[in-house]
Every structure is written in structure tokens, then in C-alpha cells.
Amino acid sequence: MAPSTVHLATDQAAETTTPPAPAAALTLEERLALVNTHMTARLDEAAVAYEVNTAHIATEPVDLGDVVTVPLTPTLQPPPPHPTPVAALLQRAHHRLLAGGWCSGALVDEDGARCMLGVIRAEAHGDRGLEAGAVAVLLDAIRRQFGDVDSVPSFNDAHTSGRIPLRMLDQAAGLADTRGL
């Protein structure tokens, strides 16, 4: 009887040590979904780490109009004039400021550079009505982008370079043309 017991024990051992069935191979879509899940989790962790590591750094948003620039050369030719008088005046003022230089704190500085109001007055050639219309449109364009601004001279003097005042003159010329002024 002993041999049959041994035989039985080996049969039971053989039954318990059978390897599990091999796992079915994943399809391409399943593998891509797993990789996507894994990468999303890693990117989320990296985003949190970045926010934590840079929370103490004060930053200001960048206006692409200040970054993307055109070479400022005296040979730059002005575009065709706008057909409306106020728009044409603002366009001429923009080109004159671009070619002649920008200043702050005075209508005209000792080098001949002008502020926004000074260049509008020079291009208006004494026509106070045309000058007033141009200044009103310019102030409206400035307020649309920068909120409550007291006057064109205060806006001009608040800047350290002529980049933004130049851009605002150009935008005001487009606004005046759109309004038919």
C-alpha cells in the first residue's frame, strides 16, 4: 500500500505546480493606451513640480507686439496713405515718429525727436480740428488696450521706449480708418 500512497502524493504535487496559462499579448491600441496613461501621469507630476519650484518667481505676461519687431531703419517706406483725414494724419505721425525718433517729457527734444502729441501737432500743420480728432482716436485706442489713461501725454511719458507709443499710433490709424474719420 505504500507505493500507491507515494504515487498519489506525486500526482497532487504535479497538479499544484502547473504553471499558469500565459497572458494574452496586448494589442497595439492597448499598449498605446497604457503608455499614454503612464506619460500623462508623469507630465502631471512634472507640472506640479514646476509650479512648486517656480511659485516664488514674480513674472509679468509678455505682449507679443513688444517681442515681434521690424527693423527700424530710416529707409523704411510708409504704406500707402489712408483715405480718411484723421487716419492719414495718424499714419503720417507714426511714420515720422518711426523715422525721426521718440521722446518723453517734451513735445520735441533737443535732437528733434517728438512725443506722441508733438508728432500729431507737427503732422496736423496747424489744423486744430484735425489734431483734436486724431488725439481723441489715439486716446480711445490707448484706453481700449490699457484701461483708464488720463491723457496722451501721460501715456507717452509713462514709457521708457517708443515701442508701445509707436504701436498705439499705428493701431489708432487703423481704428480711425475703420470709423471713416
KOLTI-626465 format. One record per atom (N, C-alpha, C): residue number from 1; atom name; x, y, z. Coordinates in nm, 4 decimals, decimal comma. Each point is the difference from the previous one (the first is absolute). Layout:
N
ATOM   k  a     east    north       up
ATOM NUM CA        X        Y        Z
...
END
This chain:
181
ATOM   k  a     east    north       up
ATOM   1  N   0,0788  -0,1179   0,0000
ATOM   1 CA  -0,0788   0,1179   0,0000
ATOM   1  C   0,0846   0,1265   0,0000
ATOM   2  N   0,1114  -0,0095   0,0419
ATOM   2 CA   0,0849   0,1161   0,0042
ATOM   2  C   0,0307   0,0543  -0,1392
ATOM   3  N   0,0220  -0,0862  -0,1030
ATOM   3 CA   0,0315   0,0558  -0,1302
ATOM   3  C  -0,1160   0,0801  -0,0567
ATOM   4  N  -0,1224  -0,0359   0,0225
ATOM   4 CA  -0,1103   0,0764  -0,0553
ATOM   4  C  -0,0126   0,1358   0,0684
ATOM   5  N   0,0355   0,0089   0,1278
ATOM   5 CA  -0,0052   0,1271   0,0699
ATOM   5  C   0,1046   0,0958  -0,0575
ATOM   6  N   0,1137  -0,0507  -0,0278
ATOM   6 CA   0,1057   0,0835  -0,0554
ATOM   6  C  -0,0425   0,0498  -0,1375
ATOM   7  N  -0,0594  -0,0895  -0,0729
ATOM   7 CA  -0,0445   0,0363  -0,1327
ATOM   7  C  -0,1053   0,1115   0,0078
ATOM   8  N  -0,0830  -0,0078   0,0978
ATOM   8 CA  -0,1031   0,0995   0,0208
ATOM   8  C   0,0613   0,1346   0,0365
ATOM   9  N   0,0999   0,0007   0,0838
ATOM   9 CA   0,0643   0,1233   0,0433
ATOM   9  C   0,0669   0,0691  -0,1187
ATOM  10  N   0,0598  -0,0761  -0,0876
ATOM  10 CA   0,0649   0,0625  -0,1146
ATOM  10  C  -0,1021   0,0555  -0,0982
ATOM  11  N  -0,1160  -0,0647  -0,0093
ATOM  11 CA  -0,1041   0,0530  -0,0872
ATOM  11  C  -0,0542   0,1334   0,0533
ATOM  12  N  -0,0151   0,0107   0,1291
ATOM  12 CA  -0,0488   0,1245   0,0580
ATOM  12  C   0,1026   0,1125  -0,0163
ATOM  13  N   0,1260  -0,0310   0,0171
ATOM  13 CA   0,1045   0,1006  -0,0148
ATOM  13  C   0,0053   0,0484  -0,1443
ATOM  14  N  -0,0195  -0,0924  -0,0900
ATOM  14 CA   0,0024   0,0372  -0,1405
ATOM  14  C  -0,1167   0,0921  -0,0338
ATOM  15  N  -0,1141  -0,0214   0,0616
ATOM  15 CA  -0,1164   0,0836  -0,0267
ATOM  15  C   0,0178   0,1418   0,0558
ATOM  16  N   0,0623   0,0165   0,1134
ATOM  16 CA   0,0135   0,1322   0,0612
ATOM  16  C   0,1134   0,0822  -0,0616
ATOM  17  N   0,0945  -0,0568  -0,0647
ATOM  17 CA   0,1108   0,0760  -0,0543
ATOM  17  C  -0,0130   0,0249  -0,1502
ATOM  18  N  -0,1148  -0,0204  -0,0545
ATOM  18 CA  -0,0146   0,0278  -0,1427
ATOM  18  C   0,0055   0,1503  -0,0208
ATOM  19  N   0,0742   0,0434  -0,0983
ATOM  19 CA   0,0128   0,1448  -0,0225
ATOM  19  C  -0,1328   0,0590  -0,0480
ATOM  20  N  -0,0233   0,1283   0,0349
ATOM  20 CA  -0,1240   0,0624  -0,0458
ATOM  20  C   0,0047   0,0184  -0,1520
ATOM  21  N  -0,1140   0,0174  -0,0558
ATOM  21 CA  -0,0082   0,0179  -0,1452
ATOM  21  C   0,0686   0,1319  -0,0375
ATOM  22  N   0,0725   0,0038  -0,1097
ATOM  22 CA   0,0674   0,1253  -0,0380
ATOM  22  C  -0,1024   0,1100  -0,0285
ATOM  23  N   0,0385   0,1235   0,0385
ATOM  23 CA  -0,0891   0,1139  -0,0213
ATOM  23  C  -0,0110   0,0282  -0,1495
ATOM  24  N  -0,1160   0,0413  -0,0388
ATOM  24 CA  -0,0204   0,0319  -0,1414
ATOM  24  C   0,0802   0,1267  -0,0335
ATOM  25  N   0,0596   0,0067  -0,1158
ATOM  25 CA   0,0781   0,1158  -0,0426
ATOM  25  C  -0,0932   0,1194  -0,0176
ATOM  26  N   0,0506   0,1183   0,0401
ATOM  26 CA  -0,0801   0,1211  -0,0127
ATOM  26  C  -0,0017   0,0458  -0,1458
ATOM  27  N  -0,1105   0,0556  -0,0391
ATOM  27 CA  -0,0085   0,0548  -0,1352
ATOM  27  C   0,0731   0,1338  -0,0031
ATOM  28  N   0,0228   0,0514  -0,1182
ATOM  28 CA   0,0670   0,1286  -0,0144
ATOM  28  C  -0,0785   0,1111   0,0686
ATOM  29  N  -0,1306   0,0010  -0,0155
ATOM  29 CA  -0,0827   0,1027   0,0621
ATOM  29  C   0,0086  -0,0059   0,1519
ATOM  30  N   0,0031  -0,1202   0,0566
ATOM  30 CA   0,0094  -0,0146   0,1449
ATOM  30  C   0,1358   0,0484   0,0510
ATOM  31  N   0,1062  -0,0327  -0,0734
ATOM  31 CA   0,1329   0,0466   0,0395
ATOM  31  C   0,0087   0,1524  -0,0080
ATOM  32  N  -0,0560   0,0588  -0,1064
ATOM  32 CA   0,0012   0,1454  -0,0125
ATOM  32  C  -0,0795   0,0667   0,1119
ATOM  33  N  -0,1122  -0,0594   0,0374
ATOM  33 CA  -0,0805   0,0551   0,1094
ATOM  33  C   0,0772  -0,0048   0,1316
ATOM  34  N   0,0726  -0,1093   0,0238
ATOM  34 CA   0,0803  -0,0097   0,1223
ATOM  34  C   0,1129   0,1037   0,0006
ATOM  35  N   0,0681   0,0153  -0,1110
ATOM  35 CA   0,1076   0,0979  -0,0086
ATOM  35  C  -0,0563   0,1410   0,0174
ATOM  36  N  -0,1149   0,0269  -0,0611
ATOM  36 CA  -0,0633   0,1312   0,0140
ATOM  36  C  -0,0342   0,0284   0,1463
ATOM  37  N  -0,0556  -0,0970   0,0687
ATOM  37 CA  -0,0342   0,0162   0,1418
ATOM  37  C   0,1250   0,0261   0,0828
ATOM  38  N   0,1039  -0,0763  -0,0276
ATOM  38 CA   0,1259   0,0155   0,0735
ATOM  38  C   0,0609   0,1385  -0,0248
ATOM  39  N   0,0043   0,0447  -0,1250
ATOM  39 CA   0,0587   0,1296  -0,0328
ATOM  39  C  -0,0836   0,1150   0,0556
ATOM  40  N  -0,1318  -0,0133  -0,0020
ATOM  40 CA  -0,0858   0,1034   0,0564
ATOM  40  C   0,0278   0,0166   0,1490
ATOM  41  N   0,0145  -0,1111   0,0704
ATOM  41 CA   0,0305   0,0065   0,1427
ATOM  41  C   0,1355   0,0671   0,0237
ATOM  42  N   0,1003  -0,0336  -0,0820
ATOM  42 CA   0,1324   0,0607   0,0152
ATOM  42  C  -0,0040   0,1496  -0,0315
ATOM  43  N  -0,0746   0,0396  -0,1047
ATOM  43 CA  -0,0104   0,1422  -0,0335
ATOM  43  C  -0,0730   0,0779   0,1090
ATOM  44  N  -0,1027  -0,0613   0,0582
ATOM  44 CA  -0,0711   0,0659   0,1104
ATOM  44  C   0,0930   0,0213   0,1193
ATOM  45  N   0,0810  -0,1005   0,0311
ATOM  45 CA   0,0956   0,0134   0,1098
ATOM  45  C   0,1016   0,1094  -0,0304
ATOM  46  N   0,0480   0,0054  -0,1245
ATOM  46 CA   0,0976   0,1020  -0,0383
ATOM  46  C  -0,0613   0,1393   0,0073
ATOM  47  N  -0,1264   0,0147  -0,0391
ATOM  47 CA  -0,0662   0,1297   0,0050
ATOM  47  C  -0,0139   0,0485   0,1443
ATOM  48  N  -0,0339  -0,0908   0,0897
ATOM  48 CA  -0,0116   0,0372   0,1412
ATOM  48  C   0,1371   0,0381   0,0547
ATOM  49  N   0,1020  -0,0759  -0,0347
ATOM  49 CA   0,1351   0,0316   0,0466
ATOM  49  C   0,0458   0,1355  -0,0529
ATOM  50  N  -0,0309   0,0301  -0,1252
ATOM  50 CA   0,0366   0,1297  -0,0586
ATOM  50  C  -0,0703   0,1132   0,0742
ATOM  51  N  -0,1287  -0,0152   0,0249
ATOM  51 CA  -0,0750   0,1037   0,0715
ATOM  51  C   0,0567   0,0226   0,1397
ATOM  52  N   0,0360  -0,1065   0,0676
ATOM  52 CA   0,0558   0,0126   0,1343
ATOM  52  C   0,1363   0,0685  -0,0054
ATOM  53  N   0,0822  -0,0393  -0,0966
ATOM  53 CA   0,1359   0,0540  -0,0083
ATOM  53  C   0,0041   0,1453  -0,0479
ATOM  54  N  -0,1019   0,0459  -0,0717
ATOM  54 CA   0,0028   0,1360  -0,0535
ATOM  54  C  -0,1042   0,0917   0,0637
ATOM  55  N  -0,0647  -0,0420   0,1056
ATOM  55 CA  -0,1055   0,0803   0,0618
ATOM  55  C   0,0537   0,1308   0,0574
ATOM  56  N   0,1241   0,0045   0,0397
ATOM  56 CA   0,0570   0,1207   0,0608
ATOM  56  C   0,0486   0,1022  -0,1019
ATOM  57  N   0,0023  -0,0330  -0,1285
ATOM  57 CA   0,0527   0,0895  -0,1029
ATOM  57  C  -0,1133   0,0872  -0,0534
ATOM  58  N   0,0164   0,1311   0,0121
ATOM  58 CA  -0,1026   0,0929  -0,0506
ATOM  58  C   0,0230   0,0212  -0,1501
ATOM  59  N  -0,1045  -0,0157  -0,0780
ATOM  59 CA   0,0121   0,0187  -0,1449
ATOM  59  C  -0,1126   0,0895  -0,0494
ATOM  60  N   0,0249   0,0647  -0,1143
ATOM  60 CA  -0,1022   0,0803  -0,0652
ATOM  60  C  -0,0303  -0,0632  -0,1342
ATOM  61  N  -0,1252   0,0054  -0,0452
ATOM  61 CA  -0,0304  -0,0555  -0,1315
ATOM  61  C   0,0711   0,0787  -0,1095
ATOM  62  N   0,0350  -0,0690  -0,1059
ATOM  62 CA   0,0710   0,0624  -0,1113
ATOM  62  C  -0,0993   0,0288  -0,1117
ATOM  63  N   0,0027   0,1220  -0,0486
ATOM  63 CA  -0,0836   0,0380  -0,1132
ATOM  63  C   0,0795  -0,0262  -0,1264
ATOM  64  N  -0,0516  -0,0847  -0,0892
ATOM  64 CA   0,0735  -0,0363  -0,1203
ATOM  64  C   0,0269   0,1198  -0,0898
ATOM  65  N  -0,0800   0,1031   0,0109
ATOM  65 CA   0,0254   0,1211  -0,0765
ATOM  65  C   0,1310   0,0657   0,0399
ATOM  66  N   0,0460  -0,0236   0,1222
ATOM  66 CA   0,1269   0,0549   0,0445
ATOM  66  C   0,1178  -0,0878  -0,0407
ATOM  67  N  -0,0268  -0,1263  -0,0245
ATOM  67 CA   0,1059  -0,0946  -0,0316
ATOM  67  C   0,0256  -0,0064  -0,1497
ATOM  68  N  -0,1051  -0,0085  -0,0787
ATOM  68 CA   0,0123  -0,0093  -0,1442
ATOM  68  C   0,0141   0,1407  -0,0552
ATOM  69  N   0,1163   0,0304  -0,0510
ATOM  69 CA   0,0265   0,1356  -0,0479
ATOM  69  C   0,0526  -0,0034  -0,1422
ATOM  70  N  -0,0047   0,1138  -0,0633
ATOM  70 CA   0,0527   0,0186  -0,1343
ATOM  70  C   0,1239   0,0871   0,0135
ATOM  71  N   0,1009  -0,0205  -0,0821
ATOM  71 CA   0,1167   0,0881   0,0102
ATOM  71  C  -0,0407   0,1466  -0,0190
ATOM  72  N   0,0438   0,0849   0,0895
ATOM  72 CA  -0,0326   0,1416  -0,0060
ATOM  72  C   0,1099   0,0719  -0,0775
ATOM  73  N  -0,0173   0,0133  -0,1291
ATOM  73 CA   0,1002   0,0655  -0,0832
ATOM  73  C  -0,0598   0,1251  -0,0616
ATOM  74  N   0,0801   0,1023  -0,0229
ATOM  74 CA  -0,0517   0,1223  -0,0614
ATOM  74  C  -0,0494  -0,0223  -0,1432
ATOM  75  N   0,0437  -0,1068  -0,0657
ATOM  75 CA  -0,0407  -0,0241  -0,1383
ATOM  75  C  -0,1340  -0,0719  -0,0092
ATOM  76  N  -0,0595  -0,0322   0,1144
ATOM  76 CA  -0,1287  -0,0689   0,0000
ATOM  76  C  -0,1066   0,0913  -0,0605
ATOM  77  N  -0,0608  -0,0451  -0,1063
ATOM  77 CA  -0,0992   0,0820  -0,0705
ATOM  77  C  -0,1368  -0,0144   0,0653
ATOM  78  N  -0,0744   0,1094   0,0104
ATOM  78 CA  -0,1334  -0,0092   0,0601
ATOM  78  C  -0,0956  -0,0720  -0,0943
ATOM  79  N  -0,1023  -0,0644   0,0561
ATOM  79 CA  -0,1013  -0,0636  -0,0846
ATOM  79  C  -0,0825   0,1072  -0,0713
ATOM  80  N  -0,0810  -0,0387  -0,0975
ATOM  80 CA  -0,0849   0,0999  -0,0662
ATOM  80  C  -0,0880   0,0708   0,1028
ATOM  81  N  -0,0248   0,1284  -0,0186
ATOM  81 CA  -0,0756   0,0750   0,1018
ATOM  81  C  -0,1455  -0,0455   0,0080
ATOM  82  N  -0,0533   0,0112   0,1216
ATOM  82 CA  -0,1422  -0,0285   0,0202
ATOM  82  C  -0,0816   0,1078  -0,0717
ATOM  83  N  -0,1190  -0,0355  -0,0469
ATOM  83 CA  -0,0798   0,0985  -0,0739
ATOM  83  C  -0,0693   0,1031   0,0888
ATOM  84  N  -0,0136  -0,0281   0,1288
ATOM  84 CA  -0,0702   0,0937   0,0879
ATOM  84  C   0,1010   0,0935   0,0673
ATOM  85  N  -0,0377   0,1243   0,0287
ATOM  85 CA   0,0983   0,0989   0,0483
ATOM  85  C   0,0624  -0,0323   0,1357
ATOM  86  N  -0,0809  -0,0419   0,0982
ATOM  86 CA   0,0563  -0,0284   0,1327
ATOM  86  C   0,0897  -0,1232  -0,0068
ATOM  87  N  -0,0437  -0,1031  -0,0729
ATOM  87 CA   0,0814  -0,1208  -0,0134
ATOM  87  C   0,1305   0,0312  -0,0719
ATOM  88  N  -0,0061   0,0831  -0,1036
ATOM  88 CA   0,1211   0,0374  -0,0731
ATOM  88  C   0,0947   0,0795   0,0898
ATOM  89  N  -0,0545   0,0903   0,0817
ATOM  89 CA   0,0825   0,0768   0,0931
ATOM  89  C   0,0704  -0,0929   0,0985
ATOM  90  N  -0,0738  -0,0939   0,0587
ATOM  90 CA   0,0594  -0,0929   0,0962
ATOM  90  C   0,1054  -0,0893  -0,0670
ATOM  91  N  -0,0254  -0,0360  -0,1232
ATOM  91 CA   0,0972  -0,0814  -0,0733
ATOM  91  C   0,1281   0,0799  -0,0281
ATOM  92  N  -0,0141   0,1245  -0,0408
ATOM  92 CA   0,1170   0,0853  -0,0223
ATOM  92  C   0,0766   0,0219   0,1308
ATOM  93  N  -0,0749   0,0194   0,1085
ATOM  93 CA   0,0636   0,0194   0,1311
ATOM  93  C   0,0784  -0,1247   0,0399
ATOM  94  N  -0,0578  -0,1159  -0,0250
ATOM  94 CA   0,0688  -0,1262   0,0303
ATOM  94  C   0,1309  -0,0085  -0,0779
ATOM  95  N  -0,0064   0,0291  -0,1300
ATOM  95 CA   0,1215  -0,0100  -0,0815
ATOM  95  C   0,1040   0,1044   0,0420
ATOM  96  N  -0,0446   0,1200   0,0313
ATOM  96 CA   0,0941   0,1049   0,0417
ATOM  96  C   0,0656  -0,0358   0,1321
ATOM  97  N  -0,0761  -0,0567   0,0926
ATOM  97 CA   0,0560  -0,0420   0,1281
ATOM  97  C   0,0981  -0,1142  -0,0206
ATOM  98  N  -0,0325  -0,0893  -0,0921
ATOM  98 CA   0,0871  -0,1126  -0,0312
ATOM  98  C   0,1322   0,0487  -0,0594
ATOM  99  N  -0,0067   0,0953  -0,0907
ATOM  99 CA   0,1209   0,0495  -0,0674
ATOM  99  C   0,0747   0,1053   0,0812
ATOM 100  N  -0,0731   0,0871   0,0700
ATOM 100 CA   0,0635   0,1128   0,0686
ATOM 100  C   0,0344  -0,0235   0,1448
ATOM 101  N  -0,0549  -0,1025   0,0601
ATOM 101 CA   0,0313  -0,0293   0,1391
ATOM 101  C  -0,1114   0,0388   0,0954
ATOM 102  N  -0,0024  -0,0670   0,1135
ATOM 102 CA  -0,1018   0,0192   0,1030
ATOM 102  C   0,0678   0,0571   0,1246
ATOM 103  N  -0,0746   0,0834   0,0717
ATOM 103 CA   0,0506   0,0517   0,1280
ATOM 103  C  -0,1146   0,0036   0,1003
ATOM 104  N   0,0344   0,0200   0,1248
ATOM 104 CA  -0,1018   0,0190   0,1036
ATOM 104  C   0,0386   0,1224   0,0817
ATOM 105  N  -0,1003   0,0628   0,0600
ATOM 105 CA   0,0254   0,1161   0,0851
ATOM 105  C   0,0002   0,1333  -0,0720
ATOM 106  N  -0,0093  -0,0007  -0,1332
ATOM 106 CA  -0,0028   0,1250  -0,0767
ATOM 106  C  -0,0671  -0,0281  -0,1336
ATOM 107  N  -0,0566   0,1054  -0,0598
ATOM 107 CA  -0,0590  -0,0183  -0,1338
ATOM 107  C   0,1085  -0,0319  -0,1018
ATOM 108  N   0,1127   0,0705   0,0099
ATOM 108 CA   0,1155  -0,0222  -0,0882
ATOM 108  C   0,1252   0,0127   0,0861
ATOM 109  N   0,0916  -0,0960  -0,0104
ATOM 109 CA   0,1240   0,0128   0,0769
ATOM 109  C   0,1078   0,0685  -0,0835
ATOM 110  N   0,1181   0,0176   0,0586
ATOM 110 CA   0,1072   0,0734  -0,0679
ATOM 110  C   0,0511  -0,0702  -0,1255
ATOM 111  N  -0,0239  -0,1306  -0,0126
ATOM 111 CA   0,0429  -0,0747  -0,1192
ATOM 111  C  -0,1068  -0,0017  -0,1090
ATOM 112  N  -0,1164   0,0567   0,0268
ATOM 112 CA  -0,1079   0,0018  -0,0987
ATOM 112  C  -0,0976  -0,1149   0,0138
ATOM 113  N   0,0222  -0,0890   0,0967
ATOM 113 CA  -0,0947  -0,1093   0,0244
ATOM 113  C  -0,1262   0,0585   0,0620
ATOM 114  N  -0,1126  -0,0633  -0,0251
ATOM 114 CA  -0,1289   0,0533   0,0459
ATOM 114  C  -0,0747  -0,1043   0,0837
ATOM 115  N  -0,0907   0,0525   0,0826
ATOM 115 CA  -0,0910  -0,0874   0,0730
ATOM 115  C  -0,1230  -0,0240  -0,0875
ATOM 116  N  -0,0939  -0,0773   0,0485
ATOM 116 CA  -0,1190  -0,0332  -0,0783
ATOM 116  C  -0,0808   0,1253  -0,0349
ATOM 117  N  -0,0214   0,0864   0,0971
ATOM 117 CA  -0,0755   0,1228  -0,0249
ATOM 117  C   0,0786   0,0957  -0,0901
ATOM 118  N   0,1296   0,0094   0,0222
ATOM 118 CA   0,0838   0,0876  -0,0815
ATOM 118  C   0,0023  -0,0407  -0,1459
ATOM 119  N   0,0024  -0,1284  -0,0270
ATOM 119 CA   0,0027  -0,0461  -0,1392
ATOM 119  C  -0,1360   0,0203  -0,0659
ATOM 120  N  -0,1082  -0,0146   0,0753
ATOM 120 CA  -0,1342   0,0255  -0,0560
ATOM 120  C  -0,0139   0,1483  -0,0336
ATOM 121  N   0,0469   0,0878   0,0906
ATOM 121 CA  -0,0072   0,1445  -0,0270
ATOM 121  C   0,0819   0,0381  -0,1228
ATOM 122  N   0,1169  -0,0595  -0,0133
ATOM 122 CA   0,0855   0,0317  -0,1145
ATOM 122  C  -0,0645  -0,0452  -0,1303
ATOM 123  N  -0,0636  -0,1157   0,0007
ATOM 123 CA  -0,0603  -0,0526  -0,1222
ATOM 123  C  -0,1357   0,0640  -0,0301
ATOM 124  N  -0,0636   0,0614   0,1001
ATOM 124 CA  -0,1290   0,0661  -0,0224
ATOM 124  C   0,0185   0,1345  -0,0691
ATOM 125  N   0,1196   0,0553   0,0020
ATOM 125 CA   0,0328   0,1271  -0,0664
ATOM 125  C  -0,0956   0,1132   0,0400
ATOM 126  N  -0,0294   0,0082   0,1299
ATOM 126 CA  -0,0812   0,1099   0,0504
ATOM 126  C  -0,1504  -0,0224  -0,0038
ATOM 127  N  -0,0473  -0,1070  -0,0557
ATOM 127 CA  -0,1444  -0,0293  -0,0047
ATOM 127  C  -0,0407  -0,0586   0,1352
ATOM 128  N  -0,0490   0,0851   0,0894
ATOM 128 CA  -0,0337  -0,0420   0,1368
ATOM 128  C  -0,1152  -0,1017   0,0031
ATOM 129  N  -0,0955   0,0103  -0,0906
ATOM 129 CA  -0,1103  -0,0962  -0,0041
ATOM 129  C   0,0494  -0,1398  -0,0367
ATOM 130  N   0,0881  -0,0069  -0,0990
ATOM 130 CA   0,0579  -0,1282  -0,0411
ATOM 130  C   0,0872  -0,0570   0,1115
ATOM 131  N   0,0765   0,0880   0,0650
ATOM 131 CA   0,0844  -0,0423   0,1112
ATOM 131  C  -0,0849  -0,0562   0,1148
ATOM 132  N  -0,1094   0,0701   0,0340
ATOM 132 CA  -0,0872  -0,0459   0,1087
ATOM 132  C  -0,0636  -0,1343  -0,0331
ATOM 133  N  -0,0422  -0,0180  -0,1242
ATOM 133 CA  -0,0578  -0,1278  -0,0404
ATOM 133  C   0,1000  -0,1132   0,0098
ATOM 134  N   0,1240   0,0262  -0,0412
ATOM 134 CA   0,1050  -0,1023   0,0064
ATOM 134  C   0,0332  -0,0359   0,1445
ATOM 135  N   0,0095   0,1005   0,0854
ATOM 135 CA   0,0313  -0,0252   0,1407
ATOM 135  C  -0,1142  -0,0782   0,0661
ATOM 136  N  -0,1251   0,0327  -0,0349
ATOM 136 CA  -0,1148  -0,0712   0,0585
ATOM 136  C   0,0008  -0,1479  -0,0412
ATOM 137  N   0,0272  -0,0280  -0,1266
ATOM 137 CA   0,0042  -0,1399  -0,0458
ATOM 137  C   0,1175  -0,0725   0,0646
ATOM 138  N   0,1146   0,0675   0,0095
ATOM 138 CA   0,1173  -0,0602   0,0634
ATOM 138  C  -0,0275  -0,0334   0,1465
ATOM 139  N  -0,0629   0,0924   0,0707
ATOM 139 CA  -0,0320  -0,0247   0,1409
ATOM 139  C  -0,0987  -0,1156   0,0134
ATOM 140  N  -0,0953  -0,0081  -0,0917
ATOM 140 CA  -0,0945  -0,1120   0,0022
ATOM 140  C   0,0717  -0,1321  -0,0239
ATOM 141  N   0,0923  -0,0032  -0,0953
ATOM 141 CA   0,0758  -0,1227  -0,0272
ATOM 141  C   0,0838  -0,0398   0,1210
ATOM 142  N   0,0600   0,0987   0,0654
ATOM 142 CA   0,0806  -0,0277   0,1194
ATOM 142  C  -0,0879  -0,0562   0,1111
ATOM 143  N  -0,1149   0,0627   0,0233
ATOM 143 CA  -0,0895  -0,0457   0,1075
ATOM 143  C  -0,0565  -0,1384  -0,0278
ATOM 144  N  -0,0203  -0,0339  -0,1255
ATOM 144 CA  -0,0483  -0,1352  -0,0331
ATOM 144  C   0,0992  -0,1059   0,0451
ATOM 145  N   0,1263   0,0300  -0,0109
ATOM 145 CA   0,1004  -0,1003   0,0334
ATOM 145  C   0,0527   0,0129   0,1424
ATOM 146  N   0,0102   0,1209   0,0526
ATOM 146 CA   0,0658   0,0201   0,1287
ATOM 146  C  -0,0934   0,0475   0,1108
ATOM 147  N  -0,1282   0,0125  -0,0280
ATOM 147 CA  -0,0936   0,0412   0,1036
ATOM 147  C  -0,0045   0,1504   0,0166
ATOM 148  N  -0,0205   0,0448   0,1232
ATOM 148 CA  -0,0195   0,1423   0,0289
ATOM 148  C   0,1328   0,0739  -0,0051
ATOM 149  N   0,0177   0,0812  -0,1043
ATOM 149 CA   0,1193   0,0825  -0,0175
ATOM 149  C  -0,0469   0,1446  -0,0026
ATOM 150  N   0,0695   0,0882   0,0714
ATOM 150 CA  -0,0416   0,1400   0,0100
ATOM 150  C   0,0104   0,0741  -0,1324
ATOM 151  N   0,1157  -0,0104  -0,0650
ATOM 151 CA   0,0217   0,0775  -0,1219
ATOM 151  C   0,1070  -0,0668  -0,0846
ATOM 152  N   0,0113   0,0469  -0,1240
ATOM 152 CA   0,1041  -0,0515  -0,0885
ATOM 152  C   0,1384   0,0354   0,0541
ATOM 153  N   0,0259   0,1250   0,0451
ATOM 153 CA   0,1331   0,0291   0,0540
ATOM 153  C   0,0365  -0,0851   0,1223
ATOM 154  N  -0,0957  -0,0247   0,0896
ATOM 154 CA   0,0326  -0,0821   0,1173
ATOM 154  C   0,0301  -0,1439  -0,0409
ATOM 155  N  -0,0716  -0,0502  -0,1004
ATOM 155 CA   0,0284  -0,1341  -0,0500
ATOM 155  C   0,1390  -0,0035  -0,0635
ATOM 156  N   0,0313   0,0999  -0,0813
ATOM 156 CA   0,1300   0,0070  -0,0662
ATOM 156  C   0,1136   0,0037   0,1016
ATOM 157  N  -0,0156   0,0838   0,1035
ATOM 157 CA   0,1066   0,0180   0,0975
ATOM 157  C   0,0144  -0,1188   0,0951
ATOM 158  N  -0,0970  -0,0898   0,0026
ATOM 158 CA   0,0077  -0,1169   0,0872
ATOM 158  C   0,0898  -0,1095  -0,0578
ATOM 159  N   0,0473   0,0174  -0,1230
ATOM 159 CA   0,0813  -0,1033  -0,0645
ATOM 159  C   0,1462   0,0422  -0,0092
ATOM 160  N   0,0861  -0,1005   0,0008
ATOM 160 CA   0,1433   0,0266  -0,0084
ATOM 160  C   0,0550  -0,0195  -0,1407
ATOM 161  N  -0,0794  -0,0582  -0,0882
ATOM 161 CA   0,0403  -0,0135  -0,1399
ATOM 161  C  -0,1207   0,0325  -0,0873
ATOM 162  N   0,0254   0,0235  -0,1273
ATOM 162 CA  -0,1069   0,0390  -0,0909
ATOM 162  C  -0,0740  -0,1152  -0,0639
ATOM 163  N   0,0302  -0,1214   0,0375
ATOM 163 CA  -0,0614  -0,1169  -0,0618
ATOM 163  C  -0,1521  -0,0012   0,0151
ATOM 164  N  -0,0476   0,0148   0,1198
ATOM 164 CA  -0,1452  -0,0043   0,0236
ATOM 164  C  -0,0683   0,1257  -0,0534
ATOM 165  N   0,0528   0,1207   0,0213
ATOM 165 CA  -0,0630   0,1171  -0,0623
ATOM 165  C  -0,0079  -0,0099  -0,1528
ATOM 166  N   0,1026  -0,0520  -0,0630
ATOM 166 CA  -0,0040  -0,0203  -0,1456
ATOM 166  C  -0,1114  -0,0961  -0,0385
ATOM 167  N  -0,0080  -0,1090   0,0726
ATOM 167 CA  -0,1034  -0,0997  -0,0294
ATOM 167  C  -0,1400   0,0575   0,0189
ATOM 168  N  -0,0164   0,0846   0,1016
ATOM 168 CA  -0,1311   0,0584   0,0253
ATOM 168  C  -0,0376   0,0999  -0,1090
ATOM 169  N   0,0953   0,0761  -0,0535
ATOM 169 CA  -0,0294   0,0899  -0,1120
ATOM 169  C  -0,0463  -0,0793  -0,1219
ATOM 170  N   0,0659  -0,1108  -0,0253
ATOM 170 CA  -0,0382  -0,0846  -0,1138
ATOM 170  C  -0,1403  -0,0578   0,0199
ATOM 171  N  -0,0285  -0,0488   0,1204
ATOM 171 CA  -0,1335  -0,0546   0,0276
ATOM 171  C  -0,1069   0,1091  -0,0087
ATOM 172  N   0,0320   0,1182   0,0463
ATOM 172 CA  -0,0958   0,1109  -0,0067
ATOM 172  C  -0,0284   0,0381  -0,1447
ATOM 173  N   0,1003  -0,0060  -0,0874
ATOM 173 CA  -0,0226   0,0290  -0,1430
ATOM 173  C  -0,0970  -0,1015  -0,0593
ATOM 174  N   0,0168  -0,1251   0,0349
ATOM 174 CA  -0,0935  -0,1036  -0,0477
ATOM 174  C  -0,1405   0,0208   0,0554
ATOM 175  N  -0,0082   0,0396   0,1277
ATOM 175 CA  -0,1302   0,0253   0,0627
ATOM 175  C  -0,0696   0,1182  -0,0665
ATOM 176  N   0,0742   0,1065  -0,0271
ATOM 176 CA  -0,0597   0,1169  -0,0667
ATOM 176  C  -0,0464  -0,0357  -0,1417
ATOM 177  N   0,0780  -0,0799  -0,0680
ATOM 177 CA  -0,0398  -0,0427  -0,1355
ATOM 177  C  -0,1271  -0,0843   0,0058
ATOM 178  N  -0,0090  -0,0888   0,0982
ATOM 178 CA  -0,1196  -0,0830   0,0161
ATOM 178  C  -0,1226   0,0859   0,0287
ATOM 179  N   0,0191   0,1046   0,0768
ATOM 179 CA  -0,1123   0,0902   0,0344
ATOM 179  C  -0,0309   0,1001  -0,1123
ATOM 180  N   0,0845   0,0048  -0,1007
ATOM 180 CA  -0,0227   0,0935  -0,1106
ATOM 180  C   0,0353   0,1417   0,0365
ATOM 181  N   0,0915   0,0188   0,0952
ATOM 181 CA   0,0391   0,1352   0,0437
ATOM 181  C   0,1228   0,0474  -0,0731
END
